[in-house]
Amino acid sequence: MRTRAFALLAALLLVPAAGASAQDKPASEVPNNGSVDFGGQFTNVDGDEARYERYRDSRDGFLLDAFKYNREQDNWLFATTAQHVGYRDQKYTVGVRRYGRLKANFTWDQIPLNYSYGASDIYGLLSATPFSGVGTGEYRINDAVQTTLQAICPTPPCATPALGTLRQGTLYRLINQEAHGLDIQQKRDVATLDATVNLMKDTNLLFHFQNTSKKGETPWSASFGFAAALDLPGPIDHKTTDVGAAIEWANAKGMAKFGWDGSWFTNNISTLTWDNPLRATDFTYSSAYSPGDGTSQGRMDLWPDSSMNMFSGTATYKVPARGKVYANVGFSKWDQNDQLLPFTINTAIPVIPLERQTAEAKADVTTFLAGYSSRPNDRLFLNARYKLYDYQNKTPEFPVEQYVRFDQVIEEFVAGTGTEAFSYKRQYFDADASYTLMPFTALRVGYSYEGDKRTFRENDSTGDNIVKLALDTTGWQYGMIRMQYDYAKRTGSGLDEEVFDCDEAGRACPRTFDVSDRIRKRFSLVASATPTDIISVDATVGVFRDDRPNTEFGLLSTDGDFYSVGVTVTPSQKLGFGVTYGKDKYQALQKSRQANPGTQEFDATRDWTTDVKDDVDSLYVFVDLLQALPKTDIRYAYDWMNGGNDITYGLNPNQTIFTAVPLKQLPGATQETKRSMLDLMYRLNRRFGTGVGWQYEKYDVDDWAWNQSTVNGVALNPANQPGGQQFLTNTRYLYRPYSGNTVYLRLRYFW
């Protein structure tokens, strides 16, 4: 619960309504150059406060908000705004217009992202870690924890099961003993400047600048092996700077533009290093990657610094038959040359020489777009366009014969002799014709082709042929209907069968869903009706079916259905209300075979399926009362969404897996969100108004993978945990329910 600033609340409630005289003009007749809100915001939250404030800052405090100022003369305009001043989600804009000469806009936008707060409530520590060094890129645990646990099994693996149980129980006790609360949150600051300068008649200079910086933490997964995972508050401290300039010429016949764009990414924390709770000194043995008790620390590279430079040109030109041709071409170079990390930080493993010390990663990208549109007569419209995206990876091959798994064990690189650069070329062609059958009704037929050619993928090339049929009726007095049906067939060629010859074949099949053969059928309908001047009815319907006819394993099919219907009633300019209901359904079927190399590979009785279903219901209601009461505007909105997820595993009747115990299905997961928003503003006089706003949000969740019982069970390693010697330390970041209220009290000043 958070309750502060009651003095400010009382003061706002006592704002006098006096001062409005009989000589005052009605508020609607008083021109205003701007306004600003003073007041306070007050919040209380039960449950996960960080999730309630996911992308906002609703802390109790003074409120300076909704600042607007506009000044306009015959040949210039100045406008500025400020929102939520002083909070982590504040935003500022400035716009300048010198008509015929200059147009410039500047925006400063701060966007928080809150994962969890360390404060205690009914759940205990909402987020915690036994590690220190948050935000530095180096996470260390108390040395006493490492030395105590290593002393139990000095030379792993543990000599007896009893020692393994002792170490497991000691680990559980020490990790929880060392855990301390922390906030896991980050903030993104975005500065943007766009300007257009008129150099001479029909010629403009365009400029764009944007700097985006991120700082804070994010939930991060690390690992020492299959049974030894860590959850850390991963550090974030990086920025992206984008700059662009172009010169543009345009008149009634056409347009031409030539420009340059540059982008630079800089990461101030280049590596992440973390301690292994089980080891104080480095060690290695053949199976250390499974229990995770070899190395004393782990290390991974974070996002590397990189840059991009692109030159581009765009042109359009009017042609006969009321037509237009247009084209855009761009050439860009991508570069990344960060220092490469050694294969391992484990000093017990011999050093594996690196082929080179820096990445030397480069890519050339060519983009091209050309199109034609025409209206030869009043009934016929023609459109055609072609797009190309050619990504040529110029990174030299990196020979690899050995690598280190999880910083624990040196292994032979069985996938080949080294890395291979991934490149691809995507081409897209689209053409359609629309013919007006009768007034306000047109039939449209179209064809599209999307072709992809890749290196280092199972299918070298895929081609997607798409046929589209649409009927549009627009402009009628009482309604509008737009519907479209698409049929798409994707086929692949150039299958690289060597991909399936290595030891990793069992994990290669499920990854091909994005390049496998696929048949897609999709239908959409958008309709609106206005039976009277005050009633409007809107509806949408969508259906899609994806099947993969030549796929034996992996993703076999996906189905989706959605619809929504809404009614809006506006009896007068002062009153409006409406309601919209929607439903979305999604289903996916996957198939796998649990098999080892040999005869099991061809045993269909070892097959099993996963059927995933998602259902979401939503409801939106709003009521607007604008001056229905004298000098008063009232707006209310209610938003509700309820989603459910169900996973069902299926087996053949004569199955030969899961025979020892009955197959146990996972429980379903549900999430429900309710939001209410109320805003009331009363105009006291020509200079002042007072108002109140209220926001309510309630989130309920039941997810077996992210709930409290999971954390209190497997994740925090109780002694004698089934499965042997395992550990997982986590930040306790979960899906937790909450309910919260935020009240805004405002005094608005107009000038």
Stockholm file with secondary structure:
# STOCKHOLM 1.0

chainA/1-751         MRTRAFALLAALLLVPAAGASAQDKPASEVPNNGSVDFGGQFTNVDGDEARYERYRDSRDGFLLDAFKYNREQDNWLFATTAQHVGYRDQKYTVGVRRYGRLKANFTWDQIPLNYSYGASDIYGLLSATPFSGVGTGEYRINDAVQTTLQAICPTPPCATPALGTLRQGTLYRLINQEAHGLDIQQKRDVATLDATVNLMKDTNLLFHFQNTSKKGETPWSASFGFAAALDLPGPIDHKTTDVGAAIEWANAKGMAKFGWDGSWFTNNISTLTWDNPLRATDFTYSSAYSPGDGTSQGRMDLWPDSSMNMFSGTATYKVPARGKVYANVGFSKWDQNDQLLPFTINTAIPVIPLERQTAEAKADVTTFLAGYSSRPNDRLFLNARYKLYDYQNKTPEFPVEQYVRFDQVIEEFVAGTGTEAFSYKRQYFDADASYTLMPFTALRVGYSYEGDKRTFRENDSTGDNIVKLALDTTGWQYGMIRMQYDYAKRTGSGLDEEVFDCDEAGRACPRTFDVSDRIRKRFSLVASATPTDIISVDATVGVFRDDRPNTEFGLLSTDGDFYSVGVTVTPSQKLGFGVTYGKDKYQALQKSRQANPGTQEFDATRDWTTDVKDDVDSLYVFVDLLQALPKTDIRYAYDWMNGGNDITYGLNPNQTIFTAVPLKQLPGATQETKRSMLDLMYRLNRRFGTGVGWQYEKYDVDDWAWNQSTVNGVALNPANQPGGQQFLTNTRYLYRPYSGNTVYLRLRYFW
#=GR chainA/1-751 SS CCCCCHHHHHHHHTCCCTTCCTTSCCGGGSCCSEEEEEEEEEEEEEECHHHHTTTCCCCSEEEEEEEEEEEECSSEEEEEEEESTTSTTCEEEEEEEETTTEEEEEEEEEEEEEEECCCEETTEESSEESCBCTTTTEEBCCHHHHHHHHHHSSSSSCSSHHHHHHHHHHHHHHHHHHCEECCEEEEEEEEEEEEEEEEETTEEEEEEEEEEEEEEEEEEEEEEETTEEEEEEEEEEEEEEEEEEEEEEECSSEEEEEEEEEEEEEESCCEEEEECTTCSSCCCCTTTTTTTCSCSEEEEECCCCEEEEEEEEEEEEEETTTEEEEEEEEEEEEEECCBCCCSCSCTTSCCCCCSCSBCCEEEEEEEEEEEEEECSSSSEEEEEEEEEEEEEECCCCCBCSEEEETTTEEEECTTCSBCCCCCEEEEEEEEEEEEEEETTEEEEEEEEEEEEEESSSSEEEEEEEEEEEEEEECSCSSEEEEEEEEEEEEEEEEECGGGGGSTTHHHHGGGGTTTSCEEEEEEEEEEEEEEETTEEEEEEEEEEEEECTTCSSEEEEEEEEEEEEEEEEEEETTEEEEEEEEEEEEEEEEEEECCCSSGGGGCGGGEEEEEEEEEEEEEEEEEEEEEEETTEEEEEEEEEEEEEEEEEEEECTTCCSSCSSCCCCCCCEEEEEEEEEEEEEEECSSSEEEEEEEEEEEEEEECTTSSHHHHHTGGGCCTTCTTSSCEEECCCCCCCCEEEEEEEEEEEEEC
#=GC SS_cons         CCCCCHHHHHHHHTCCCTTCCTTSCCGGGSCCSEEEEEEEEEEEEEECHHHHTTTCCCCSEEEEEEEEEEEECSSEEEEEEEESTTSTTCEEEEEEEETTTEEEEEEEEEEEEEEECCCEETTEESSEESCBCTTTTEEBCCHHHHHHHHHHSSSSSCSSHHHHHHHHHHHHHHHHHHCEECCEEEEEEEEEEEEEEEEETTEEEEEEEEEEEEEEEEEEEEEEETTEEEEEEEEEEEEEEEEEEEEEEECSSEEEEEEEEEEEEEESCCEEEEECTTCSSCCCCTTTTTTTCSCSEEEEECCCCEEEEEEEEEEEEEETTTEEEEEEEEEEEEEECCBCCCSCSCTTSCCCCCSCSBCCEEEEEEEEEEEEEECSSSSEEEEEEEEEEEEEECCCCCBCSEEEETTTEEEECTTCSBCCCCCEEEEEEEEEEEEEEETTEEEEEEEEEEEEEESSSSEEEEEEEEEEEEEEECSCSSEEEEEEEEEEEEEEEEECGGGGGSTTHHHHGGGGTTTSCEEEEEEEEEEEEEEETTEEEEEEEEEEEEECTTCSSEEEEEEEEEEEEEEEEEEETTEEEEEEEEEEEEEEEEEEECCCSSGGGGCGGGEEEEEEEEEEEEEEEEEEEEEEETTEEEEEEEEEEEEEEEEEEEECTTCCSSCSSCCCCCCCEEEEEEEEEEEEEEECSSSEEEEEEEEEEEEEEECTTSSHHHHHTGGGCCTTCTTSSCEEECCCCCCCCEEEEEEEEEEEEEC
//
